[in-house]
Amino acid sequence: MKILLRSFAIFIREITEDYMLIGVLVAPPLIGLAFRFGVPFAEELLTAHFSREAVISPYYLLFDLFLCLVTPYFFLFASVLVMLSEYDENMVNYLAVTPLGRGGYIVSRLVLPAALSFPVSVLLVKVFALTEWPPLLLPTACSLSSVMSVATAMLLFSFSNNRVEGLALGKMANVYSLGLLVPFFIDSKVQYFFAPLPSLWLAKMCKQNDYSFFPPALLISLVWIWLLYRKFQQKLN
């Protein structure tokens, strides 16, 4: 455990020495601030302009969900960039032959950042939420977001050869959040074409306050992790 925490401390130090990575971690609260104050202000302007009672407000939950999802994503994205730097410097192989091992390396670079992102995500949504969240629903949603982000991080690391490719692929990986939009804009069964996206089930669970959508969201996230794990291991080896 001490070796694992030491490796995680090295990871944190690498982040604090890189201004770009610091910016990545600062992004979620800045997004939360923009949502909390910018979106209601835009709603006032739009309702006055179009003489309507509501324009954006029916979709306030969607903004909360995006914040819930983006927080662990940015945490794990920073982790991927650190791992790609260590990969370029052949640090992965060096750490693999230490008592830390490859398993410990994966835990310190993916599992611990995902676990750390969970309370941060809960806190940010509590502070900046535009809607009222049932007490149990928020931690459930944030836990799912953390697991989903592990799969995304594995995808980015596995298919990127360096940090530049990681940055480019990171923008494309945002497609995983498209499932959040589906329950808000598609009422028909067409929405199930997006079933492979765990974010769809996350959005349905929160929109309907129905925990029966939790198992498919978790299962699909774990399937993505399982599918990506072999490629991820090959990259580490």
N, C-alpha and C positions, 0 to 999 in steps of 0.2 A: 504493500500500500504506500509506503514511504517513497519507493522508487517511482510509482505511478504519479504521486503528487509532485515529485521533483520534475518529472517529465512535463507535467501540466504547467508547472511554474516556468519552465523554459519556454513553453508555448506562449504563456502570457507575456513574458519578457520580449519575445519576438514581435508580438503585436504592439506593445508599447513603444518599440523602437521604430515602428513603421507608421508614418503619418497617414498613409492611405488606409491602412487597416484600422487605425483609430477613427478615421472618418467613416468607415463602414459600420463600426459599432455605435457611433454617435447618430447615425442616420435614423434608427427607429424612434428615439424620442423626438427628433426633429419632425419626422413624419406625423407622429402623434400630436405635436403642437399644431402643425398645419391643419390636420383633420379637426381638432377640437375647436379651433377658433376660425379657421378659414372656411370650412364647410358651412357652418351656421350663418356666417356672414354672406356667403354666396347664396344661401337659401333665401335670406332676406331680400337680397337684390333681385333674384329671379322671381320670387313670388310677387314683388312689387311691380316688376316689369311686365310680367304676363298676367297680372291680376288673378292669381290662383292661390289657393290656400296652401298647397304643398307642391314642390317640384323635386327637390332632392331628399327631403326628410323621409319618404318611404324607404329610402335605401341607406339610411344611417347605419343599420346593422351591417351592411356590406362593407362600409368603411372600417367598422370595428373588427370585422373578420379579417380584412386585409392587414390591419395592424397586428392582429393576433398571429397571422401567418408570416408576416415580413420580419418580425423580431427574431425568431429562431433561424429564419433563412439567412439573415445578415450575419448572425453569430457563426453559423456553419460555413457561410461563404468566406468569412475571414479565416476560418480554420483550413478550408481548402487551399487558399492562397499561401498560407504558411506551409502546408504539406507539399505543395508544388515547389516552393522554394527549397525545402528540405530534400525533395526528390532530385532537383537539379544539382544540389550539392552532395548528393549520395549519402545524406545523413540518415535516410530511412534504413539502408543496409547496415550502417554503423549501429544505430539504435536497436536493430533487430537482433544483433549478437550480444547485446548487453542483457542483464537480468530482466530488463523491461520487456523484451521480446516483441514480436509483431502484434500479438494480442494486446499487450499493454500499450503499445503505440496507438493502436486503433481506439482503445478506450480513452486515452489522454487527448486524442485529436478530434474524436467524433462524439463519443458517448458523454464525456464530461462537459464539453461545450453545449451539447443538446440539453443536458440536465440543467446547466446554469441558465440557459435561455428560458426555461420554463417559468421560474419565479419572476424573471425580468418581464416576460411577456404578460403574465398575470398583472403585475404592477402597472405596466404601461397602459393596458386596456382599462384597468380600474381608474387610472388617473385621467385618461383622455377619451374614454368611451362617450359616444354620442347617444347610446341607448342604455336602458337598465338591463343588467344581466342577472339571471337567477344564480344564487350562490354556487351551486354545483356545476352549472353549465360552463362557466368561465374556465375553471381549472381543467375540466374535461376537454374543452376545445384547445386550450394551450398545450396540453399533453399530446394531443393528436398532432398539432402543428410541429412540435419538437420531433416526433417520430418521422413525420413526412419530410422534414428538413434533412434528416440523416440520409434518406434515400436520395435526395437532391444532391447532397454533398458527395456521396459516392459516385453519382453520375458525372458530376463536374470533374472530380479527381481522375476517374477512370478514363475519360475521353479527352483530357487536356494534357499536353506535353510540357507546358510551361505556364507561367502566370498570365502572359498575354492571351493565350488561348483560353485560360480559365476565366479571364474577365469577359472575353467575347461569348463564351458558352454560357456564362452566368446570366447574360441578358436573355439568351434564348430559353434558358431553363425556367424563366418566369411563366412559361406556358402552363406549368403545373398549378398555377393559381387561377387559371381560367375557370376551373370548376366552381369557384365561388360565385361567379356571375350567373351560372345556369339556373338555379332555383328562383332567382329574382326576375329573370326575363323570359324563361321558357316554362310554361305550365303543362305542356303535353308530355307524352312519354318519350318524345325526342330527346329529352334531357338525359335519358339513360344511355345514349350514345357516348356520353362523357363518363360513364361508370368507371373506367380504368383510372380516372383521376380521383384520388382520395379527397381532394378539396371539395368535390361535388358533395360527398357524403357529410363532410364537415359542415358545409353551408346548409344542407337540408336539416341536419341535426339542430343547428342553432336557430334556423328560421322557424322551424316547427316545434322547437323545444321538445324533441322526440329522441330519446336516448337509444332507440332501436337502430338508429343509423350509425351508432358508435362502432359496433362490431365490423360492418363492412368497411368503414373508414380505416380502422386499425388493420384489418386483414389485408386490404389492398396495399397499404403502406408497407407492411411486412413482406408481401409478395414482391414489391418493387425492390426492397432491400435484398431479398433472397436472389432475385434475378441479376442484380448488379454485383453481388458479393464476389462471384468468381472472377469477373473482370477486374474488380477492385483488388483482389488478392494477387492476380497476375501482375498488375501494375506495381504493387508493393514488392513483389519478388523479382 
